[in-house]
Amino acid sequence: MERFYPIFDDVRWLEKALPLGVKFTQLRLKNRSLETVTEQLQYGFNMCKKFGAELVVNDFWEVALNEKYDWIHLGQEDLGDADMAAIRRSGLKIGISTHDEEELDRALSFSPDYVAFGPIYPTKLKEMKWDPQGLPMIARWKKYLGSTDLVAIGGLNLETGRSALKYGAQSVAVSTDISSHNDPCQRIIDWLAI
């Protein structure tokens, strides 16, 4: 798993990020028609193939299954609706969001390829009902996960991202730190350097 895992809300971000060297990324396409989502994912998947990168599809597991993509990411609320047996039969790799120990136990019952844990710090991307977990919880969760990869997410910047890796995260997922930066491309380059 790549140490830097940017999450983007539009395929146009990939046009900037992939030529800079991003190798593992997610498209989190909310509040769009299924047709728009399908088009963006197809374009993004083809672009990722061109640059030797992997694309993670957020939520739209049926599209990922039908189009034979490689990765999906599911939130806890999506696990109840997803056909996990079909997903596993297809060979799709899975990441699952977690925020507390109960969710972690539930996620691990599906044998995910990675578990996203957070928010580590307060986040601006979406309102969270969970308090920030802080860096020390990463080390605790990593012990519990064993060989399953841990992705730290939530309010991370370059400094705290480095710390998250030192505490045991295999990867750091980042969105707002890039999208709200006055020079997003330079910020991606800075992230790739860690």
ZAMIKE-616242 format. One record per residue (C-alpha): residue number from 1; x, y, z. Coordinates in nm, 4 decimals. Layout:
<rs>
R  nr       px       py       pz
R NUM        X        Y        Z
...
</rs>
This chain:
<rs>
R  nr       px       py       pz
R   1   0.0000   0.0000   0.0000
R   2   0.1213   0.3503  -0.0835
R   3   0.2003   0.5826   0.2075
R   4   0.0112   0.8743   0.0493
R   5  -0.3561   0.8188  -0.0331
R   6  -0.5281   1.1311  -0.1710
R   7  -0.9072   1.1368  -0.1905
R   8  -1.0646   1.3529  -0.4589
R   9  -1.4216   1.4633  -0.5255
R  10  -1.3859   1.4997  -0.9012
R  11  -1.1980   1.3154  -1.1726
R  12  -1.0342   1.6414  -1.2854
R  13  -0.8106   1.6207  -0.9774
R  14  -0.6581   1.3034  -1.1211
R  15  -0.5484   1.4987  -1.4285
R  16  -0.3289   1.7032  -1.1931
R  17  -0.2271   1.4386  -0.9402
R  18  -0.1344   1.1369  -1.1532
R  19   0.1349   1.3103  -1.3635
R  20   0.2951   1.4199  -1.0340
R  21   0.3384   1.0586  -0.9239
R  22   0.0280   0.9674  -0.7205
R  23  -0.0050   0.5870  -0.7317
R  24  -0.3050   0.5149  -0.5055
R  25  -0.6095   0.7392  -0.4970
R  26  -0.9827   0.7427  -0.4326
R  27  -1.2708   0.9099  -0.6094
R  28  -1.5393   1.0038  -0.3578
R  29  -1.8224   1.1235  -0.5787
R  30  -2.1189   1.2426  -0.3736
R  31  -2.4500   1.3972  -0.4784
R  32  -2.4190   1.3103  -0.8462
R  33  -2.6261   1.1063  -1.0837
R  34  -2.5304   0.7449  -1.1390
R  35  -2.4557   0.8312  -1.5019
R  36  -2.2093   1.1049  -1.4004
R  37  -2.0469   0.8798  -1.1398
R  38  -2.0101   0.5963  -1.3911
R  39  -1.8547   0.8294  -1.6508
R  40  -1.6109   0.9839  -1.4017
R  41  -1.5083   0.6438  -1.2660
R  42  -1.4485   0.5023  -1.6149
R  43  -1.2394   0.8043  -1.7129
R  44  -1.0518   0.7909  -1.3814
R  45  -0.9886   0.4171  -1.4062
R  46  -0.8477   0.4516  -1.7585
R  47  -0.6318   0.7435  -1.6519
R  48  -0.4984   0.5476  -1.3540
R  49  -0.4112   0.2537  -1.5799
R  50  -0.2186   0.4910  -1.8066
R  51  -0.0126   0.6202  -1.5124
R  52   0.0287   0.2848  -1.3345
R  53  -0.1875   0.3947  -1.0420
R  54  -0.4677   0.2255  -0.8521
R  55  -0.8139   0.3769  -0.8201
R  56  -1.0388   0.3150  -0.5214
R  57  -1.4127   0.3593  -0.5822
R  58  -1.5940   0.5087  -0.2830
R  59  -1.9397   0.3600  -0.2124
R  60  -2.0428   0.2621  -0.5668
R  61  -1.9643  -0.1047  -0.5244
R  62  -2.2126  -0.2145  -0.7930
R  63  -2.0396   0.0023  -1.0534
R  64  -1.7000  -0.1283  -0.9412
R  65  -1.8292  -0.4846  -0.9632
R  66  -1.9900  -0.4408  -1.3065
R  67  -1.6911  -0.2582  -1.4546
R  68  -1.4396  -0.4995  -1.2987
R  69  -1.2456  -0.2321  -1.1140
R  70  -0.9849  -0.3320  -0.8566
R  71  -1.0759  -0.1482  -0.5332
R  72  -1.3758  -0.0253  -0.3395
R  73  -1.4054   0.1668  -0.0157
R  74  -1.7155   0.1269   0.2002
R  75  -1.8344   0.3228   0.4985
R  76  -2.0078   0.1491   0.7861
R  77  -2.3475   0.2596   0.6567
R  78  -2.2724   0.0921   0.3219
R  79  -2.1853  -0.2487   0.4654
R  80  -2.5474  -0.3420   0.5282
R  81  -2.6495  -0.2790   0.1656
R  82  -2.3426  -0.4198  -0.0086
R  83  -2.3444  -0.7748  -0.1428
R  84  -2.0225  -0.8720   0.0315
R  85  -2.0325  -1.2298  -0.1006
R  86  -2.0479  -1.1048  -0.4618
R  87  -1.7772  -0.8477  -0.3899
R  88  -1.5462  -1.1152  -0.2512
R  89  -1.6175  -1.3572  -0.5378
R  90  -1.5269  -1.0831  -0.7862
R  91  -1.1821  -1.0348  -0.6342
R  92  -1.2424  -0.6680  -0.5537
R  93  -1.0078  -0.5401  -0.2845
R  94  -1.1871  -0.3659   0.0002
R  95  -1.1184  -0.0777   0.2358
R  96  -1.3605  -0.0051   0.5193
R  97  -1.4053   0.3083   0.7318
R  98  -1.3975   0.2703   1.1098
R  99  -1.4330   0.5140   1.3977
R 100  -1.4568   0.3018   1.7121
R 101  -1.3901  -0.0512   1.8349
R 102  -1.7367  -0.1811   1.7522
R 103  -1.6977  -0.0652   1.3922
R 104  -1.3488  -0.2114   1.3803
R 105  -1.4797  -0.5539   1.4868
R 106  -1.7504  -0.5321   1.2231
R 107  -1.5009  -0.4285   0.9549
R 108  -1.2605  -0.7098   1.0395
R 109  -1.5405  -0.9655   1.0043
R 110  -1.5291  -0.8877   0.6293
R 111  -1.1489  -0.9446   0.6031
R 112  -1.0749  -0.6065   0.4432
R 113  -0.7509  -0.5255   0.2658
R 114  -0.7257  -0.2081   0.4696
R 115  -0.9089  -0.0342   0.7499
R 116  -0.9384   0.3439   0.7497
R 117  -0.9312   0.4825   1.1026
R 118  -1.0284   0.8308   1.2098
R 119  -1.0840   1.1070   1.2420
R 120  -0.7340   1.1465   1.3803
R 121  -0.7896   1.5233   1.4050
R 122  -1.0954   1.7438   1.3483
R 123  -1.1926   1.7369   0.9821
R 124  -1.3573   1.9893   0.7539
R 125  -1.4620   1.7427   0.4817
R 126  -1.7738   1.6246   0.6619
R 127  -1.9341   1.6604   1.0009
R 128  -1.8324   1.3742   1.2273
R 129  -2.0169   1.2392   1.5286
R 130  -1.6901   1.0948   1.6657
R 131  -1.4326   1.2857   1.8627
R 132  -1.0839   1.3068   1.7135
R 133  -0.8914   0.9922   1.8020
R 134  -0.5385   1.1358   1.8182
R 135  -0.2116   0.9774   1.7129
R 136  -0.1609   0.7335   2.0055
R 137  -0.4770   0.5443   1.9040
R 138  -0.3092   0.4559   1.5733
R 139  -0.0506   0.2432   1.7531
R 140  -0.3229   0.0757   1.9587
R 141  -0.5333  -0.0060   1.6545
R 142  -0.2346  -0.1273   1.4551
R 143  -0.1646  -0.3908   1.7212
R 144  -0.5252  -0.5050   1.6944
R 145  -0.5188  -0.5166   1.3136
R 146  -0.2139  -0.7374   1.2793
R 147  -0.1244  -0.7676   0.9114
R 148  -0.4235  -0.5682   0.7839
R 149  -0.3145  -0.2260   0.6572
R 150  -0.4209   0.0786   0.8578
R 151  -0.5013   0.4064   0.6830
R 152  -0.5078   0.7157   0.9042
R 153  -0.7640   0.9765   0.7990
R 154  -0.9108   1.3009   0.9253
R 155  -0.7630   1.6482   0.9546
R 156  -0.4108   1.5464   0.8571
R 157  -0.1477   1.7857   0.7270
R 158   0.2149   1.7212   0.6354
R 159   0.3412   1.7320   0.9932
R 160   0.0661   1.5189   1.1453
R 161   0.0737   1.2867   0.8446
R 162   0.4401   1.2102   0.9110
R 163   0.3550   1.1453   1.2747
R 164   0.0692   0.9123   1.1788
R 165   0.3139   0.7033   0.9781
R 166   0.5555   0.6938   1.2709
R 167   0.2742   0.5723   1.4977
R 168   0.2169   0.2747   1.2680
R 169  -0.0209   0.3744   0.9884
R 170   0.0756   0.2225   0.6544
R 171  -0.0868   0.5109   0.4720
R 172  -0.2389   0.8546   0.5268
R 173  -0.5564   0.9579   0.3456
R 174  -0.5780   1.3273   0.2651
R 175  -0.8392   1.5459   0.1000
R 176  -0.8911   1.8956   0.2393
R 177  -0.5203   1.9615   0.2961
R 178  -0.4800   1.9427  -0.0808
R 179  -0.8074   2.0873  -0.2099
R 180  -0.7977   2.3927   0.0186
R 181  -0.4273   2.4664  -0.0366
R 182  -0.3378   2.7738  -0.2437
R 183  -0.1064   2.5537  -0.4564
R 184  -0.2626   2.2053  -0.4634
R 185  -0.0072   2.0617  -0.7062
R 186   0.2840   2.1683  -0.4861
R 187   0.1021   2.0257  -0.1865
R 188   0.0711   1.6900  -0.3651
R 189   0.4450   1.7016  -0.4405
R 190   0.5149   1.7761  -0.0731
R 191   0.2989   1.4816   0.0342
R 192   0.4692   1.2487  -0.2101
R 193   0.8039   1.3465  -0.0573
R 194   0.7110   1.1968   0.2794
</rs>
